[in-house]
Amino acid sequence: MSTLQNRQFKLTSRPVGMVKRSDFEFVTTPAGEPGPGEALVRVLYLSLDPAMRGWMNEGKSYVPPVGLGEVMRAGGVGRVVASNDPSLAVGDTVVGGTGVQDYAVVKAKELTKVDPRLAPLPRYLGALGMPGLTAYFGLLDIGQPKEGETVVVSAAAGAVGAVVGQIAKIKGGRVVGIAGGRDKCQYVVEDLGFDAAIDYKNEDVRAGLARHCPKGIDVYFDNVGGEILDIALSMLAKRARVVICGAISQYNNRESIQGPRNYLSLLINHARMEGFVVFYYAARYPEGMQALAGWLSSGKLKAREDIVEGLETFPETLQKLYRGENFGKLVIKVSGADL
């Protein structure tokens, strides 16, 4: 029996509206022992992602919902402290589905070894993790930007949007970001190299897009849904591509999700709108990782993490994500971790 104590957040109720602390139970139990083909991982950093809100809802989706009484699902990076599989050794640094807890027993085949000398560990949850891969495959496979085209991305200062915009620039596009607040807009233009940014909190988004996209939008990468998606649809260029990645403005609605009203713009402009889930690209992850790592090492791609310390802060830190308060990839540094 392990003597390691494991703090866990377990989902105890389906959230209504904004997720809150009372939707979880914070418990301490002994850490598990790895069975055959498994490893025990000490979680060092946890990834907080918009999709987590959908995982808490009951109903059909691309993954089963988190069950009531189960540890809340989350990606994490950590170190192997015990292994029952020859592919992993004690001390290896790994990324995988750890859940919101200090220690996780995970199947070895579901963990990926990473080199902590090549990048800060939180980066493996951001630009070198699922957000970066989401940006890579969503933009290049579905958006298919061509040199000189105008690419618009919402939530442009977020973990996915920031990478989308930079890849679009690498591919020769003209990039307009939509973000909340002057600081975020300044960041995407001055630090990330976007051509323009629209502050949806303090500007008229329609007027901003008309100003910065006089010939229309060739590629729109949507992370927010709702009204901003509708505005973008109304301003598409001929044969535009709309990439549906997320709809963070809708995830905490108490009523039904607001769908696109201006979808007939797709018909008028012979345009295409397509959604995707990055997990379907699993066989091609090495391709995406190699490209992202190359751009990062060459300085063509920049990354930023918003790190909050303390596993115990999880519910409130998750709320930051849906309020648009995070700046870059939102990550929890697990207190007491041997870093």
C-alpha positions in Angstrom: 0.0 0.0 0.0 1.4 3.4 -1.0 2.1 5.9 1.8 1.9 8.8 -0.6 -1.1 11.0 0.0 -3.1 12.1 -3.1 -5.3 15.2 -3.2 -8.0 14.9 -5.8 -10.9 16.9 -7.2 -13.9 14.7 -7.9 -16.9 15.8 -9.9 -20.0 15.5 -7.7 -22.7 17.4 -9.7 -23.3 18.5 -13.2 -22.7 22.3 -13.4 -25.5 24.6 -14.2 -24.1 27.8 -15.8 -20.6 28.7 -14.6 -18.6 25.8 -13.0 -18.2 26.3 -9.3 -16.3 24.8 -6.3 -19.5 23.1 -5.0 -19.6 21.0 -8.2 -16.5 19.1 -6.8 -15.4 17.3 -3.7 -11.7 17.9 -2.7 -10.5 14.7 -1.0 -7.2 13.1 0.1 -6.6 9.4 -0.4 -3.6 7.2 -0.6 -1.9 7.2 -4.1 -2.6 4.1 -6.1 -0.1 1.4 -7.1 0.7 0.8 -10.8 -0.5 -2.5 -12.2 0.9 -4.3 -15.1 1.6 -1.9 -18.0 1.0 1.1 -15.8 3.0 3.9 -14.1 2.5 6.1 -11.1 3.0 9.7 -12.1 3.6 12.7 -9.8 1.7 15.5 -11.4 3.7 18.7 -11.7 1.6 20.9 -14.0 -2.1 20.6 -15.0 -3.6 21.8 -18.2 -6.9 23.8 -17.9 -8.8 23.7 -21.2 -12.2 25.1 -22.4 -13.3 21.5 -23.3 -13.3 20.6 -19.6 -16.7 22.3 -19.3 -18.2 20.1 -21.9 -16.7 17.0 -20.3 -18.8 17.7 -17.2 -22.1 17.6 -19.1 -24.1 14.4 -19.5 -24.8 13.5 -23.1 -23.1 12.2 -26.3 -19.8 13.8 -27.3 -16.4 12.8 -28.7 -15.5 11.4 -25.3 -17.7 10.0 -22.5 -18.6 12.6 -19.8 -16.7 12.6 -16.5 -18.8 10.4 -14.2 -20.1 11.7 -10.9 -17.7 10.7 -8.2 -14.8 10.4 -10.7 -11.6 12.4 -10.6 -12.0 15.4 -12.9 -10.4 14.7 -16.3 -7.4 16.8 -17.2 -4.1 16.6 -19.1 -0.9 17.0 -17.1 2.9 16.7 -17.2 4.7 15.0 -14.4 7.4 12.5 -13.4 7.3 8.8 -13.1 7.7 7.7 -9.4 6.9 4.0 -9.9 6.7 1.9 -13.1 5.3 -1.5 -13.9 6.1 -1.2 -17.6 9.5 -1.6 -19.4 8.9 1.5 -21.6 9.0 3.9 -18.6 11.6 4.3 -15.9 11.4 6.1 -12.6 12.4 9.8 -13.2 11.0 9.9 -16.8 9.1 13.1 -17.5 5.8 12.3 -19.2 2.6 14.0 -20.6 -0.8 12.4 -20.6 -4.3 12.3 -19.0 -3.6 12.6 -15.3 -6.8 14.1 -13.9 -6.9 16.9 -11.3 -4.8 15.3 -8.6 -1.3 15.0 -7.2 -0.6 11.4 -8.3 -2.1 9.5 -11.2 -1.9 5.8 -12.2 -1.9 5.8 -16.0 -1.4 3.2 -18.6 2.1 3.5 -20.0 0.8 3.4 -23.6 -1.2 6.6 -22.8 1.8 8.5 -21.7 4.4 10.3 -23.9 7.9 10.9 -22.7 9.2 14.5 -23.1 12.6 16.1 -22.5 12.5 18.7 -19.8 15.8 20.1 -21.1 14.3 21.2 -24.4 11.4 23.4 -23.1 9.8 24.5 -19.9 7.4 21.8 -18.7 4.2 23.9 -19.0 5.0 24.4 -22.7 4.3 20.7 -23.2 0.7 21.5 -22.2 0.5 24.5 -24.5 2.4 25.2 -27.7 4.0 21.8 -27.7 0.9 20.1 -26.4 -2.8 19.7 -27.4 -3.4 23.4 -28.0 -0.5 23.7 -30.4 -1.5 20.5 -32.2 -5.1 21.8 -32.3 -3.9 25.0 -34.0 -1.6 23.1 -36.4 -4.1 20.6 -37.7 -7.2 22.8 -37.5 -5.6 25.7 -39.5 -3.5 23.7 -42.0 -5.7 20.7 -42.7 -9.1 22.4 -42.5 -8.4 26.1 -42.9 -5.9 25.5 -45.7 -4.6 29.1 -45.7 -2.9 30.3 -48.9 -0.2 32.9 -49.1 -1.7 36.4 -49.1 -5.1 35.4 -47.7 -6.7 37.1 -44.8 -7.0 34.9 -41.7 -9.1 35.9 -38.7 -8.9 34.1 -35.4 -11.0 34.6 -32.3 -9.6 34.2 -28.7 -6.4 35.3 -30.4 -4.4 35.6 -27.1 -5.4 32.2 -25.9 -3.5 28.9 -26.1 -4.9 27.9 -29.4 -5.6 31.2 -31.1 -2.1 32.6 -30.5 -0.5 29.6 -32.3 -3.1 29.7 -35.1 -2.2 33.3 -35.9 1.5 32.7 -35.8 1.3 29.7 -38.1 -0.9 31.7 -40.5 1.9 34.4 -40.6 4.5 31.7 -41.1 2.5 30.5 -44.1 2.3 34.0 -45.6 -1.1 35.1 -44.5 -2.5 38.4 -43.3 -3.7 37.8 -39.8 -6.3 39.7 -37.7 -6.9 38.6 -34.2 -10.0 39.2 -32.0 -9.2 39.4 -28.2 -10.5 40.9 -25.1 -8.7 43.9 -23.7 -6.1 46.4 -24.8 -3.2 44.4 -23.3 -4.1 41.2 -25.2 -4.6 43.0 -28.5 -1.2 44.7 -28.0 0.4 41.4 -27.2 -0.9 39.6 -30.4 0.3 42.5 -32.6 3.5 43.6 -31.0 4.8 40.2 -29.6 3.2 37.6 -31.9 3.3 39.6 -35.2 -0.4 39.7 -36.1 -1.2 42.4 -38.6 -4.1 43.8 -36.5 -6.2 43.1 -33.5 -9.8 43.9 -32.5 -10.7 44.4 -28.9 -14.2 42.8 -28.6 -14.7 44.3 -25.1 -14.2 47.9 -26.2 -14.6 48.0 -30.0 -17.4 47.3 -32.5 -16.2 43.9 -33.9 -18.1 44.3 -37.2 -16.6 47.7 -37.8 -13.2 46.4 -36.9 -13.4 43.5 -39.3 -14.7 45.7 -42.1 -11.7 48.0 -41.6 -9.1 45.3 -41.4 -10.6 42.8 -43.9 -11.8 45.0 -46.8 -11.8 42.1 -49.2 -13.5 39.8 -46.7 -12.3 36.9 -44.6 -10.7 33.9 -46.3 -10.2 31.8 -43.3 -12.0 32.2 -40.0 -10.7 30.1 -37.0 -13.5 30.2 -34.4 -12.8 29.5 -30.7 -15.7 31.5 -29.2 -19.0 30.9 -31.2 -22.0 33.1 -30.5 -22.2 36.7 -31.8 -18.6 36.9 -33.0 -19.1 33.8 -35.2 -22.2 35.3 -36.7 -20.4 38.6 -37.5 -17.5 36.7 -39.1 -19.9 34.6 -41.2 -21.5 37.8 -42.6 -18.1 39.0 -43.8 -16.8 35.9 -45.6 -14.9 36.1 -48.9 -15.7 33.8 -51.8 -14.7 30.2 -51.1 -13.9 31.0 -47.5 -13.1 28.3 -44.9 -14.6 28.5 -41.4 -12.9 26.3 -38.8 -15.0 25.4 -35.8 -12.6 24.7 -33.0 -14.6 25.8 -29.9 -17.4 28.0 -28.6 -16.2 29.2 -25.2 -18.8 32.0 -25.1 -21.5 29.3 -25.0 -20.2 26.7 -22.7 -21.7 28.1 -19.5 -25.0 29.1 -20.9 -28.0 28.3 -18.7 -30.1 28.1 -21.8 -29.6 26.4 -25.1 -26.4 27.2 -27.1 -26.8 30.0 -29.7 -26.1 28.5 -33.1 -25.0 30.4 -36.2 -27.7 32.7 -37.7 -25.8 33.8 -40.7 -25.0 30.3 -42.1 -26.6 31.2 -45.5 -23.4 33.2 -46.1 -21.8 29.8 -46.7 -24.2 29.2 -49.6 -23.8 32.7 -51.0 -20.0 32.6 -50.9 -19.6 29.0 -51.9 -17.8 28.7 -48.5 -17.2 25.8 -46.2 -17.6 25.4 -42.4 -16.1 22.4 -40.7 -15.6 21.3 -37.1 -12.9 19.0 -35.8 -11.5 17.4 -32.7 -7.7 17.1 -32.5 -7.8 13.5 -31.1 -8.7 12.3 -34.6 -5.2 13.4 -35.7 -3.4 11.2 -33.2 -1.5 9.2 -35.8 0.0 12.4 -37.1 0.9 14.0 -33.8 4.7 13.4 -34.4 4.4 15.5 -37.6 2.8 18.4 -35.8 5.2 18.2 -32.8 8.2 18.3 -35.1 6.9 21.4 -37.0 5.9 23.2 -33.8 9.2 22.4 -32.1 11.1 23.6 -35.1 9.3 26.9 -35.2 9.8 27.4 -31.5 13.5 26.7 -31.7 13.9 29.0 -34.6 12.0 31.9 -33.0 9.2 31.9 -35.6 6.7 30.8 -32.9 6.4 32.3 -29.5 4.5 30.9 -26.5 3.2 32.2 -23.2 1.8 30.4 -20.2 -0.4 31.8 -17.4 0.6 29.8 -14.4 -1.4 29.7 -11.2 0.1 27.9 -8.2 -1.8 25.4 -6.1 -3.9 22.3 -6.9 -6.4 23.5 -4.3 -7.2 26.6 -6.6 -8.6 24.4 -9.4 -12.3 25.5 -9.4 -11.6 29.2 -9.2 -8.6 29.0 -11.7 -10.9 27.1 -14.2 -13.4 30.0 -13.9 -10.6 32.4 -15.2 -10.7 30.5 -18.5 -14.4 31.1 -19.1 -14.2 34.7 -18.0 -11.4 35.4 -20.4 -9.0 36.4 -17.6 -6.1 34.1 -18.6 -3.3 35.4 -20.7 -1.8 32.6 -22.7 -2.1 28.9 -21.9 -3.7 28.5 -18.4 -1.8 26.0 -16.3 -1.8 25.0 -12.6 1.5 24.4 -10.9 0.8 21.7 -8.4 1.9 22.9 -4.9 4.6 20.8 -3.3 5.8 19.4 -6.6 9.5 18.6 -6.8 10.4 20.9 -9.7 
